[in-house]
């Protein structure tokens, strides 16, 4: 089915986002935060305990520390940052 939402005021619809995804990976809680407008969202990463961004992304993408990933995974990690 097709769902439509009426517009009021004639402006474009641009909802504000606040999404937090959490997971525990190797005893570290990682969070992906998506905030801001739907046309210009900001994506940030956090962890408890606090880790560098490359370490957090490595755990999210590969499920392990940056020191334990393969050379190919390291290239993929560098490309994602």
Backbone bond lengths (Angstrom), bond angles and torsions (degrees), N, CA, C in turn:
res aa  C-N    CA-C-N  psi(-1)  N-CA   C-N-CA  omega(-1)  CA-C   N-CA-C  phi
1 X - - - 1.437 - - 1.520 109.45 -
2 X 1.303 115.28 157.83 1.453 122.05 -178.91 1.521 108.86 -105.91
3 X 1.316 117.35 123.63 1.454 121.80 -179.32 1.517 107.86 -110.21
4 X 1.320 116.58 132.58 1.457 119.91 176.39 1.520 109.20 -126.22
5 X 1.312 115.56 152.33 1.448 121.99 179.19 1.518 108.22 -118.79
6 X 1.316 116.99 129.06 1.465 118.46 179.56 1.525 110.32 -67.86
7 X 1.317 116.10 144.02 1.465 121.61 177.54 1.522 108.46 -98.79
8 X 1.306 113.97 138.14 1.460 119.00 175.06 1.517 107.76 -115.04
9 X 1.301 117.12 138.94 1.448 120.57 178.63 1.510 114.37 82.42
10 X 1.317 119.11 -2.75 1.451 122.32 175.19 1.521 115.94 74.94
11 X 1.337 119.43 -3.25 1.461 121.74 -178.95 1.522 111.86 -83.95
12 X 1.312 114.67 164.27 1.465 120.05 177.33 1.527 109.71 -72.36
13 X 1.310 115.41 150.17 1.456 120.85 176.61 1.522 108.14 -81.92
14 X 1.335 116.64 127.86 1.459 121.87 -178.42 1.529 108.49 -145.62
15 X 1.343 117.12 76.42 1.466 119.40 -176.52 1.523 112.61 -65.77
16 X 1.325 115.36 154.42 1.461 122.71 175.28 1.526 108.62 -88.19
17 X 1.321 116.47 139.65 1.456 122.23 -178.26 1.521 110.79 -110.27
18 X 1.309 115.39 145.00 1.463 121.91 169.49 1.525 106.44 -150.74
19 X 1.330 114.95 93.13 1.463 121.54 -175.61 1.523 108.00 -122.64
20 X 1.324 116.39 131.08 1.459 121.64 176.30 1.523 108.18 -126.08
21 X 1.327 116.11 122.20 1.465 121.42 175.27 1.519 107.35 -110.45
22 X 1.341 116.46 130.83 1.469 121.20 -178.54 1.523 110.00 -123.75
23 X 1.332 114.61 147.69 1.459 120.56 174.26 1.518 107.91 -154.69
24 X 1.326 116.17 152.43 1.462 120.09 174.76 1.522 107.76 -104.89
25 X 1.336 114.80 123.88 1.464 121.93 -178.25 1.519 107.31 -130.77
26 X 1.317 116.71 118.13 1.471 122.85 -179.80 1.527 111.38 49.99
27 X 1.310 117.02 53.18 1.463 123.36 177.03 1.529 114.55 63.60
28 X 1.310 117.60 19.03 1.459 122.23 175.83 1.525 107.57 -124.06
29 X 1.341 116.57 128.67 1.463 119.28 174.67 1.520 107.77 -85.50
30 X 1.330 116.66 121.66 1.461 121.45 177.58 1.525 108.83 -109.37
31 X 1.329 115.60 145.69 1.450 121.61 178.78 1.524 109.30 -129.93
32 X 1.329 114.75 139.74 1.454 121.92 170.80 1.516 105.15 -112.79
33 X 1.334 117.04 123.20 1.454 121.95 -178.58 1.524 109.45 -112.83
34 X 1.324 116.25 128.15 1.462 122.70 175.81 1.519 106.32 -117.81
35 X 1.331 116.18 115.63 1.462 120.86 -175.60 1.523 109.77 -136.48
36 X 1.326 114.74 157.94 1.463 120.78 175.95 1.507 111.11 108.89
37 X 1.309 115.20 -163.33 1.461 119.89 -178.50 1.522 110.44 -81.21
38 X 1.320 115.51 158.60 1.472 119.16 -178.82 1.527 111.77 -68.22
39 X 1.330 117.83 -22.84 1.456 120.01 178.32 1.522 112.75 -87.50
40 X 1.341 117.70 -13.70 1.456 121.26 -179.79 1.539 110.13 -148.65
41 X 1.341 117.19 65.05 1.471 119.10 -177.44 1.528 111.52 -74.80
42 X 1.342 115.41 151.98 1.458 122.37 173.32 1.526 107.46 -108.15
43 X 1.320 116.56 130.66 1.459 121.71 178.84 1.519 107.28 -114.73
44 X 1.338 115.74 122.84 1.461 120.94 178.62 1.520 109.31 -130.77
45 X 1.318 115.00 161.18 1.453 122.17 -179.62 1.520 108.73 -122.46
46 X 1.329 116.20 144.40 1.459 122.16 177.06 1.519 108.29 -143.72
47 X 1.326 116.26 165.23 1.463 119.66 178.14 1.522 110.05 -154.13
48 X 1.324 114.15 159.42 1.462 122.73 173.23 1.523 106.52 -130.22
49 X 1.328 119.80 114.70 1.453 127.36 -1.66 1.529 110.94 -67.37
50 X 1.326 115.30 161.54 1.460 121.94 -177.04 1.529 110.87 -64.99
51 X 1.347 115.57 128.38 1.464 121.93 179.30 1.525 109.46 -128.09
52 X 1.354 118.31 160.50 1.463 121.02 174.08 1.534 110.61 -62.61
53 X 1.333 116.36 155.30 1.461 121.52 -177.40 1.526 112.74 -56.87
54 X 1.344 118.18 -42.03 1.467 119.23 -179.03 1.522 111.56 -64.51
55 X 1.323 117.02 -33.88 1.463 121.03 178.28 1.530 110.68 -68.35
56 X 1.334 116.62 -42.00 1.472 120.56 178.91 1.524 110.31 -63.47
57 X 1.329 116.78 -46.95 1.469 120.59 -178.66 1.528 110.52 -64.44
58 X 1.329 118.20 -38.07 1.464 121.38 177.08 1.526 110.74 -60.14
59 X 1.301 116.81 -43.10 1.466 120.25 179.70 1.520 111.21 -66.67
60 X 1.339 116.98 -38.43 1.463 120.15 178.87 1.520 110.63 -68.01
61 X 1.343 117.47 -46.98 1.467 120.75 -175.79 1.525 113.92 -74.92
62 X 1.348 116.23 -40.91 1.461 119.84 -170.62 1.517 114.38 -117.77
63 X 1.330 117.99 -6.57 1.462 121.04 177.86 1.507 114.25 74.70
64 X 1.343 116.78 15.20 1.462 118.68 179.12 1.522 110.25 -151.88
65 X 1.335 114.39 169.49 1.450 122.39 -178.95 1.522 110.96 -63.98
66 X 1.328 115.92 153.79 1.463 120.92 178.93 1.529 111.29 -61.17
67 X 1.324 117.96 -26.52 1.467 121.15 179.38 1.530 112.61 -75.89
68 X 1.331 117.51 -10.07 1.464 121.33 -176.74 1.526 113.82 -110.75
69 X 1.342 118.48 4.75 1.461 119.39 -176.37 1.522 110.73 -92.10
70 X 1.326 116.27 160.84 1.464 121.68 -179.66 1.527 110.42 -77.45
71 X 1.321 115.95 169.67 1.468 121.04 179.49 1.527 110.59 -61.59
72 X 1.310 117.73 -40.78 1.468 121.57 179.01 1.525 110.30 -64.97
73 X 1.324 116.77 -41.98 1.459 120.12 177.16 1.530 110.69 -64.55
74 X 1.327 117.76 -35.99 1.464 121.13 178.30 1.532 110.68 -63.51
75 X 1.317 116.45 -38.17 1.480 120.64 176.67 1.525 109.76 -65.80
76 X 1.329 116.83 -43.32 1.462 120.43 177.69 1.521 110.96 -62.61
77 X 1.319 117.09 -39.70 1.463 121.76 178.41 1.528 109.98 -62.97
78 X 1.322 117.08 -46.69 1.466 120.48 179.57 1.522 111.08 -60.80
79 X 1.320 117.20 -39.14 1.470 120.88 179.12 1.513 111.80 -66.92
80 X 1.331 117.59 -33.43 1.461 121.01 -177.71 1.518 112.17 -75.38
81 X 1.326 117.77 -24.98 1.466 121.27 -179.86 1.501 109.39 -84.15
